[in-house]
Amino acid sequence: MALVPKDFVNYKSTPVFSRDNVPKMLLHMHNTKAGVYGQIQVLTGSLKFYGFTGSRGELDKEIIIRAGETAISHPEYWHKVELLTEDTQFRLHFYAHKDSAIVAQQQSERSE
């Protein structure tokens, strides 16, 4: 998987997810917003990342991400995850261009 472009900044991160609290939508096909890269950070255990060619596309890639590793999902890329171990914990970090409206909006919400 690719790297987040250098002129993109982290504008939001999720809480830590495990089998007990993982949002169901992450376990089913979904995509990131236009202009947004998602980074999966596995803290313990491992998970499998499935990438697809489109919303009804064929499987494009399968990547196992282990504790201490990260992977990147490109903007508007269809994907899902599968927790592979009972102790899997992970979080998501979202990145957008430093001058984008989504970053400005997030900064505005933080200052309110």
Secondary structure as UniProt FT lines:
FT   TURN            6..7
FT   STRAND          8..13
FT   TURN            19..21
FT   HELIX           24..27
FT   STRAND          30..31
FT   TURN            34..35
FT   STRAND          36..44
FT   STRAND          46..52
FT   TURN            55..56
FT   STRAND          59..66
FT   TURN            67..68
FT   STRAND          70..73
FT   TURN            75..76
FT   STRAND          78..83
FT   TURN            86..87
FT   STRAND          89..97
FT   TURN            98..99
FT   HELIX           101..111
//
